[in-house]
Amino acid sequence: MANNVSTELDQLFDNLLGADKRLVYEQIGEKLPHTFRFNPLKGPVEAQQAFFRRQGFEFDPLEGREDIFQISYQPYPIGRSLTHFLGHIYVQDIASMIPALVLDPQPGEWVLDMSAAPGSKTTLMGILMQNRGLIVANDIVSKRLRALGKNVERIGLSNTLVYKWFGEQFGNAYFEIFDRVLLDPACSGIGTLHKNPEILTWWTPNHCIRMAEIQRNLLQSGIKALRPGGTLVYSTCTLTPEENEAVIQYALDNFPVELEAIELPWMRTWPGLTSFEDQQFHPDLARTIRLYPVDRLTEGFYVAKLRKTGAMRTPRQDKRKPPKRMPFLNHKTSPVKKYIDHLIRHFAIPEKIFKKYRYLMMKEHISFISKEVDDFPVYGAPVQIGLPMAKQMDHASKLNTNGCHLLGKHVKQMTLDLPDLPTLQQYVNREPLEIAVEERGQYLISYQNNILGYGVADKGQLKSQFPKGDWPFDLLGS
């Protein structure tokens, strides 16, 4: 494969890695071991782990991390597992997790993810924030936005607004609003050659120069959208200095920001470059980090952490449109009140749980969103708001599967725990169940402390309402 590497790219790898460049070439076209994380938003992680193992999967924690795992054996592709379908896990390269971990968003904060699709970093940030605060997750490509929206729903984020904007718009529209900003822009991607060898067919230095111009413009917008004292993390899955250190140097030269050190004792990293060929960078660029794909553990990556040290000049008022007035409701406001009251009565959910959310009536669904949206200025028209968690009915309401997953731990009645794997397999494949029930209505369904979804009692029998999968789930190894 090394013979397919252009002279310019080979020279870049030689300047960066010397003799170790062969380790990069050896991995081109080779898959790395699956790494993933569990999802505490959907219930006890210990129960999720036991359930995943019961399906035949074997995994171990990454050395130095209790929340990142590596697959050691999979009986079939991990993406076809029931655990994946339920949103208990998210498969993600270790390097791709680092920007969100470095940004370290906190519950209650306002966070901007400028190039969010397909949602890997967004979902990790939502988990770190415990589904509180607010994430604006943005992308401009429709196909990628669909993937973002699906992942937000699968993981169960109720604190997210999804936008379809050009990233350059945020600096003016949301001037100095966000506590934290994550910018992981499109790049030349040569850190991902192991899984994207087609990059070799089109990569050129000129392409990197064009990408760097876009990245600088996005970074400027992100810094403008960040409040003074806030934190911005810039990351790419490429290794070219033009798209990494040179972009950060531009920010240091033109905006009130400074670099902060990144400490990852559990991960092998290299310091950012302070010089390259005939280019000289600020000494603080050594505080940024590089990851090289030389150890068969992770892909190539670059991460920089910036703190905004002062305010910037306010954009002209004629460039800023007024925020949109959104019809968010609290749990005591009509018309959502009667639906929430029904859920409280039917499932004996404490009323205080519903005080944590604001509600939006969306056709027949009720979307839940974190209460921090109260003070947030919504500009334009988000393509997705919060998480649909309940359905409106004539004189009542019922939780959908998302609602069951996120509210299930608070349910005190109308619950049913499936007795064994054969019954579980029938339930998740929407087959007839031999389960007699006395009371009519919706039941919350679980299996060994894992909330699965719901069923509906009809004529004394329980009918599965589990979402239809793309293939049957085989839990018995038949």
C-alpha positions in Angstrom: 0.0 0.0 0.0 2.9 2.3 0.6 3.5 2.4 -3.2 0.2 4.2 -3.6 1.3 7.0 -1.3 2.1 10.2 -3.3 5.5 11.7 -3.1 4.1 14.8 -1.2 2.3 12.7 1.3 5.2 10.3 1.8 7.4 13.4 2.5 4.9 14.7 5.0 4.9 11.4 6.9 8.7 11.3 6.7 9.0 14.8 8.2 6.5 13.9 11.0 7.4 10.4 11.9 10.7 9.4 10.2 11.2 5.7 10.1 7.9 5.1 12.0 5.9 6.1 8.9 6.0 2.4 7.9 3.7 1.7 10.9 1.2 4.1 9.3 1.5 2.4 6.0 1.1 -1.1 7.5 -2.3 -0.1 8.9 -3.8 1.3 5.7 -6.9 -0.6 4.9 -6.8 -2.5 8.3 -9.6 -2.3 10.8 -8.8 -1.2 14.3 -10.4 -3.0 17.3 -13.9 -1.8 18.1 -13.9 0.6 21.0 -17.1 1.8 22.6 -18.7 3.4 25.7 -21.8 2.6 27.7 -24.7 5.0 28.2 -25.6 5.8 31.8 -28.6 7.8 30.6 -30.4 4.5 29.8 -29.9 2.8 33.2 -27.3 1.2 35.4 -24.1 0.5 33.4 -23.5 -2.7 35.3 -26.8 -4.1 34.1 -26.0 -3.0 30.5 -22.6 -4.7 30.7 -24.1 -8.0 32.0 -26.8 -7.9 29.3 -24.2 -7.3 26.6 -22.2 -10.3 27.8 -25.3 -12.4 27.9 -25.5 -11.8 24.1 -22.1 -13.4 23.7 -19.9 -10.3 23.4 -16.6 -10.1 25.3 -14.9 -6.8 26.1 -12.4 -5.2 28.5 -11.9 -1.7 29.8 -9.1 0.4 28.2 -6.1 0.6 30.5 -6.4 3.7 32.6 -10.1 4.3 31.8 -13.2 2.6 33.4 -15.6 4.1 30.9 -14.0 3.1 27.5 -14.1 -0.5 26.4 -12.5 -2.6 23.7 -14.2 -5.6 22.0 -12.2 -8.8 22.4 -14.8 -11.1 20.8 -18.1 -10.6 18.9 -20.3 -13.4 17.8 -21.7 -11.2 15.1 -21.3 -7.5 14.1 -21.7 -5.3 17.1 -24.1 -3.0 15.2 -26.6 -5.8 14.9 -26.7 -6.4 18.7 -29.8 -5.6 20.7 -27.5 -3.6 23.0 -26.6 -1.3 20.2 -30.2 -1.0 19.0 -31.3 0.0 22.6 -28.7 2.8 22.7 -26.8 1.2 25.5 -23.5 1.6 23.7 -21.9 3.9 21.1 -19.1 2.6 19.0 -16.4 5.2 18.6 -12.7 5.4 17.9 -10.8 6.4 21.1 -9.3 9.5 19.3 -12.7 10.7 18.4 -13.7 10.6 22.1 -10.9 12.8 23.2 -12.2 16.2 22.0 -15.4 15.9 24.1 -13.4 14.6 27.1 -11.0 17.5 26.8 -13.8 20.1 26.5 -15.4 18.5 29.6 -18.9 20.2 29.3 -20.8 20.4 32.6 -24.5 19.9 33.5 -26.4 23.1 33.0 -24.0 24.7 30.5 -24.8 25.9 27.0 -22.5 24.1 24.5 -22.1 24.5 20.7 -21.0 21.6 18.5 -20.4 23.3 15.2 -19.8 20.3 13.0 -21.7 17.7 14.9 -22.7 14.9 12.5 -22.9 12.0 12.8 -23.2 12.8 16.5 -20.3 10.8 18.1 -19.0 13.7 20.1 -22.5 15.2 20.6 -23.8 12.1 22.3 -20.7 11.8 24.5 -21.1 15.5 25.6 -24.8 14.9 26.3 -23.8 12.0 28.6 -21.1 14.1 30.3 -23.7 16.8 30.9 -26.2 14.2 32.3 -28.8 15.4 29.8 -28.9 18.8 31.5 -28.0 22.2 30.0 -28.2 22.6 26.3 -26.3 21.5 23.2 -26.7 23.1 19.9 -25.6 20.4 17.4 -25.0 21.7 13.9 -24.2 20.4 10.5 -24.9 21.6 6.9 -25.1 18.3 5.0 -28.6 16.8 4.9 -27.5 13.2 4.8 -25.2 13.7 7.8 -27.9 15.5 9.7 -30.2 12.5 9.4 -27.5 10.4 11.0 -27.0 13.0 13.7 -30.7 13.1 14.5 -31.0 9.3 14.7 -28.0 9.0 17.0 -29.3 11.8 19.3 -32.5 9.8 19.6 -30.9 6.4 20.0 -28.7 7.6 22.8 -31.6 9.5 24.3 -30.5 13.2 24.4 -33.2 15.5 25.6 -31.0 18.5 25.9 -30.2 19.0 22.2 -31.2 21.4 19.5 -30.2 20.3 16.0 -29.4 23.0 13.4 -28.7 23.1 9.7 -26.6 26.2 9.4 -23.3 27.2 7.9 -21.0 27.2 10.8 -19.8 30.7 9.9 -23.3 32.0 11.0 -23.0 31.3 14.7 -20.4 33.9 15.6 -22.8 36.8 14.7 -26.2 35.2 15.6 -25.0 33.7 18.9 -22.3 36.2 19.8 -20.6 35.4 23.1 -23.4 33.1 24.3 -21.9 29.6 24.8 -19.9 28.3 27.8 -18.1 25.8 25.6 -17.6 25.2 21.9 -16.4 22.1 20.0 -15.1 22.6 16.5 -14.3 19.4 14.7 -14.4 20.6 11.1 -14.1 18.8 7.8 -10.5 18.1 7.0 -8.2 16.1 4.7 -8.6 13.1 7.0 -5.2 11.4 6.6 -5.4 10.2 10.2 -8.1 7.8 9.1 -6.2 6.0 6.3 -6.6 2.7 8.1 -10.4 2.8 7.3 -10.4 5.3 4.3 -7.6 4.3 2.0 -9.4 6.1 -0.9 -8.0 9.3 0.5 -4.8 8.4 -1.2 -6.5 8.8 -4.6 -7.3 12.5 -4.1 -5.1 13.9 -1.3 -3.0 16.9 -2.4 -1.2 19.7 -0.5 -3.5 22.2 -2.3 -6.6 20.4 -1.0 -5.2 20.9 2.6 -4.7 24.6 1.9 -8.3 25.0 0.8 -9.5 23.1 3.8 -7.4 25.3 6.1 -9.1 28.5 4.9 -12.6 27.0 5.7 -11.3 25.9 9.1 -10.0 29.3 10.0 -13.3 30.9 9.2 -15.2 28.4 11.3 -12.7 28.8 14.2 -13.3 32.6 14.0 -17.0 32.0 14.2 -16.6 29.6 17.1 -14.5 32.1 19.1 -17.0 34.8 18.5 -19.8 32.6 19.8 -17.8 31.7 23.0 -18.3 33.8 26.1 -15.2 35.4 27.7 -13.7 32.8 30.0 -15.2 30.0 28.0 -13.4 27.0 26.5 -13.1 26.0 22.8 -11.7 22.7 21.6 -10.5 22.4 18.0 -9.8 18.9 16.6 -9.2 17.2 13.3 -8.6 13.7 12.1 -5.8 14.8 10.0 -2.0 15.3 10.5 -1.1 18.2 8.3 0.3 21.3 10.1 -1.6 23.6 7.7 -4.9 22.3 9.1 -3.8 22.0 12.7 -1.0 24.2 14.2 -1.2 26.8 11.5 -5.0 27.2 12.1 -4.4 27.6 15.9 -1.6 30.0 15.3 -4.0 32.2 13.3 -6.4 32.2 16.3 -3.6 33.2 18.7 -2.5 36.0 16.4 -6.0 37.5 15.8 -8.3 36.8 18.8 -8.3 37.0 22.6 -7.5 33.4 23.3 -4.7 31.4 24.9 -3.8 27.7 24.8 -4.3 25.4 27.8 -2.4 22.2 28.4 -4.1 18.9 27.7 -3.3 16.0 30.1 -4.2 12.5 29.0 -2.0 10.2 31.2 -3.9 7.1 29.9 -3.2 7.8 26.2 0.1 8.0 24.3 0.3 11.5 22.7 2.8 13.7 21.0 3.1 17.5 21.6 1.9 19.8 18.9 4.5 21.2 16.5 6.4 24.5 17.3 8.1 24.4 13.9 7.7 22.5 10.7 10.0 22.8 7.7 10.2 26.6 7.2 7.2 27.4 9.5 7.6 28.7 13.1 4.7 28.5 15.5 4.2 29.9 19.0 5.9 27.9 21.7 2.5 27.3 23.4 1.6 25.1 20.4 3.4 22.4 22.3 0.4 22.4 24.7 -1.8 21.0 21.8 -1.6 17.2 21.2 -1.1 14.9 18.3 -2.1 11.2 18.0 -0.3 9.2 15.5 -1.7 5.9 14.1 1.4 3.8 14.9 0.2 1.5 17.7 -2.9 -0.2 16.2 -5.0 1.4 18.9 -6.3 4.6 17.5 -6.4 6.8 14.4 -4.5 10.0 13.8 -5.8 13.1 15.5 -5.0 16.6 16.6 -6.6 18.4 19.5 -6.1 22.0 20.8 -7.8 23.6 23.9 -8.3 27.3 23.9 -9.6 29.6 26.6 -11.2 33.0 25.6 -9.4 35.7 27.6 -11.5 38.7 26.8 -14.6 40.2 25.0 -14.7 40.9 21.3 -16.3 43.7 19.4 -20.1 43.2 19.1 -21.3 42.5 15.6 -23.4 45.2 13.9 -27.0 45.1 15.0 -28.2 44.9 11.4 -26.5 41.5 11.1 -28.4 40.0 14.1 -32.0 39.0 13.8 -34.2 38.8 16.9 -34.6 35.4 18.5 -37.6 33.2 17.7 -40.3 32.9 20.4 -40.7 29.2 20.9 -43.9 27.8 22.5 -42.2 25.9 25.3 -44.4 24.8 28.1 -43.8 23.7 31.7 -45.6 20.6 33.1 -48.3 22.7 34.7 -49.3 24.6 31.5 -52.1 23.6 29.2 -52.4 21.9 26.8 -49.5 19.6 28.0 -50.7 19.5 31.6 -53.4 16.9 31.1 -50.9 14.5 29.3 -48.3 14.9 32.0 -50.9 14.4 34.8 -52.0 11.2 33.1 -48.4 9.8 33.0 -48.0 10.7 36.7 -51.2 8.8 37.6 -50.7 5.9 35.3 -47.1 5.1 36.2 -46.9 6.7 39.6 -44.0 8.9 38.5 -43.1 11.6 41.0 -44.2 15.0 39.8 -40.8 16.5 40.5 -39.3 14.5 37.6 -41.4 16.5 35.1 -40.3 19.8 36.6 -36.8 19.1 35.0 -38.2 19.5 31.5 -39.9 21.9 29.1 -42.4 20.6 26.6 -43.2 21.2 22.9 -46.3 19.9 21.3 -45.2 18.5 17.9 -48.2 17.1 15.9 -49.2 14.0 17.9 -46.0 13.8 19.9 -44.7 15.7 23.0 -41.0 16.6 22.9 -39.2 16.9 26.2 -36.2 19.3 26.4 -34.1 20.4 29.4 -35.4 23.3 31.3 -32.2 25.4 30.5 -33.9 26.2 27.2 -36.0 28.8 29.1 -33.4 31.5 28.8 -31.8 30.3 25.6 -32.3 32.6 22.5 -33.5 30.3 19.7 -32.5 31.9 16.4 -33.8 30.5 13.1 -35.6 27.2 12.9 -33.9 24.1 14.5 -34.6 20.9 12.5 -34.9 18.9 15.7 -35.8 20.1 19.2 -35.3 17.9 22.3 -36.6 14.3 22.3 -40.1 13.0 21.4 -40.9 11.0 24.5 -44.7 10.8 24.7 -47.7 10.5 22.4 -50.9 12.5 22.7 -54.1 10.5 22.7 -57.7 11.6 23.0 -58.0 11.5 26.7 -54.6 10.3 27.8 -51.0 10.0 26.8 -48.4 7.2 26.5 -44.7 7.1 26.7 -42.8 6.1 23.5 -39.7 3.9 23.7 -37.5 6.9 24.3 -39.7 8.0 27.1 -39.6 4.6 28.7 -35.9 4.4 28.6 -35.3 7.8 30.2 -38.2 7.9 32.7 -38.4 4.2 33.4 -36.2 4.3 36.5 -38.9 6.6 38.1 -41.9 4.4 37.3 -43.5 2.8 40.4 -46.4 0.9 38.9 -47.6 -0.8 35.6 -44.2 -2.5 35.1 -43.4 -6.0 34.0 -40.0 -7.8 34.1 -39.6 -10.5 31.4 -38.8 -13.9 33.0 -36.3 -15.4 30.6 -34.4 -15.1 27.3 -37.0 -16.9 25.2 -39.7 -14.4 26.3 -37.3 -11.5 25.7 -36.6 -12.7 22.2 -40.3 -12.9 21.5 -40.8 -9.4 22.9 -38.0 -7.7 20.9 -39.1 -9.4 17.7 -42.7 -8.4 18.2 -44.0 -11.9 18.4 -47.1 -13.0 20.4 -46.4 -13.2 24.2 -47.9 -15.7 26.6 -48.1 -13.2 29.4 -51.4 -12.6 31.2 -52.0 -9.2 32.6 -54.9 -8.0 34.7 -55.0 -4.2 34.3 -55.5 -2.5 30.9 -53.2 0.0 29.4 -49.5 0.6 28.8 -46.9 -1.4 30.7 -43.2 -0.6 31.1 -41.2 -3.7 30.1 -37.7 -4.6 31.5 -35.3 -7.5 31.6 -32.9 -7.9 34.5 -32.8 -4.2 35.4 -32.6 -3.1 31.7 -35.6 -1.1 30.5 -36.6 -2.2 27.0 -39.7 -0.3 26.1 -43.4 -0.9 26.5 -46.3 -3.2 25.8 -50.0 -2.8 25.8 -52.5 -5.0 27.6 -55.3 -6.2 25.3 -58.0 -8.7 26.4 -55.8 -9.9 29.2 -52.7 -10.5 27.2 -49.6 -8.3 26.7 -48.8 -7.2 23.2 -45.2 -6.1 22.3 -44.8 -2.5 21.1 -41.0 -2.8 20.7 -39.7 -0.8 17.7 -39.2 -2.9 14.6 -35.6 -3.6 13.9 -33.9 -4.0 10.5 -33.4 -7.7 11.2 -34.6 -10.3 13.8 -32.7 -10.4 17.1 -31.3 -13.9 17.9 -30.7 -14.0 21.6 -30.7 -17.8 21.9 -28.0 -18.7 19.4 -30.3 -20.6 17.2 
